[in-house]
Amino acid sequence: MASAEADFAAGRHNSVANRAYYAGFHAAIAALIGAGIHPRGKAWEHRFVFAEFSGKLIRRRKDFPTRFARSLQRLYESRIVGDYRTEKVPVRISRAMLIEASTVVQAVHDRQKRS
């Protein structure tokens, strides 16, 4: 999150999208590990993390708010724009992704403190 926040302050909005996504992605991985959920192999593939975080920790176990069900996907979509497309990530999207990622990271952190 610190990198995403520094990039936002510097006006590097494509980088914000990348760093915000990976902050949320790694927070979801931490939540899955905390819940005893691991991939079959060694890799934490994006689809697996999205599906398990949303399906098991949000919908089934209700460990996190339902509004997080699409958070990783939204963060991912913004990262794709920032990393691979010719258009730039707009400031308003960058700000929204920073807030969304921060909210997910904080929720995972709070959940781990309670466990």
URPEGI-V958482 format. One line per field, one symbol per residue. ss: DSSP state (~ for helix, > for strand, _ for the rest). psi: psi as a letter, one per 40 degrees, with the letter a starting at -180 (. if undefined). burial: # if it has 24 or more other C-alpha atoms within 12 Angstrom, else .. Layout:
BEGIN
ss=???
psi=???
burial=???
END
This chain:
BEGIN
ss=_~~~~~~~~___~~~~~~~~~~~~~~~~~~~~~~___________~~~~~~~~~~~~~~~_____~~~~~~~~~~~~~~~~~~~______~~~~~~~~~~~~~~~~~~~~~~~~_
psi=dddddddddeegddddddddddddddddddddddefhiidaehgidddddddddddddddefdiideededddddddddddddeidiihidddddddddddddddddddddddd.
burial=#..##..#...#####################...............###########....##...###############......#...#############.##.......
END
